[in-house]
Amino acid sequence: MAFTLPDLPYSHDALADAGMSRETLEYHHDIHHKAYVDNGNKLIAGTEWEGKSVEDIVKGTYQSGAVAQNGIFNNASQHWNHTQFWEMMGPNPGAMPGELEKALTEAFGSVDKFKEDFAAAGAGQFGSGWCWLVKDADGSLKVTKTENGVNPLCFGQTALLGCDVWEHSYYIDFRNKRPAYLSNFLDKLVNWENVASRL
């Protein structure tokens, strides 16, 4: 099936007070994400992947151990990553549901330790990529980081929370201060209800 750019689940200025400006979302969603959709559709046209789900394309085109991934993977994975990313944020994040708080405390010792590990993974990802809270195949929770567009689907994991650490995600609002962006993301932008729903 053709990729389509999803609407943001909130207005372009809905996250501005929480540290993600209208300008960032206009560039990030309307230009960057749209480019992955448009380029992905061109690349899959007439191939075996035309008509397949984005999840199947990501898993089917990922090349383990490759120095660089292929164009179909890069665009499909970044389309999937960004679709999740918009849903994982919200203008009124609210309190963390008890079920999620319990799971994070069991896995990391405390919610604060989880946030510390997550921020460290994002800050420590060299170049472009993502940091993730994932549920592994055995049900355990862990923090991971991936280069470029690689995501948890490639490893049979469930993505509970992901943060884009490509510069286009934070440079307008935070310039080169990636750690400050990550801290703001965890404290002010994450939709914890959405994260809990993925458990």
Buried (B, 14 or more C-beta within 10 A) or exposed (E): EEBEBBEBBBEBBBBBEBBBBBEBBEBBBEEBBBBBBBBBBEBBEEEEBEEBEBEEBBBBBBEEEEEEBEBBBBBBBBBBBBBBBBBBBBBEBEEBBEEBBEBBBEBBEEBEBBBBBBBBBBBEBEEBBBBBBBBBEEEEBBBBBBEBBBBBBBBEBBBBBBBBBBBBBBBBBBEEEBEBBBBBBBEBBBBBBBBBEBE
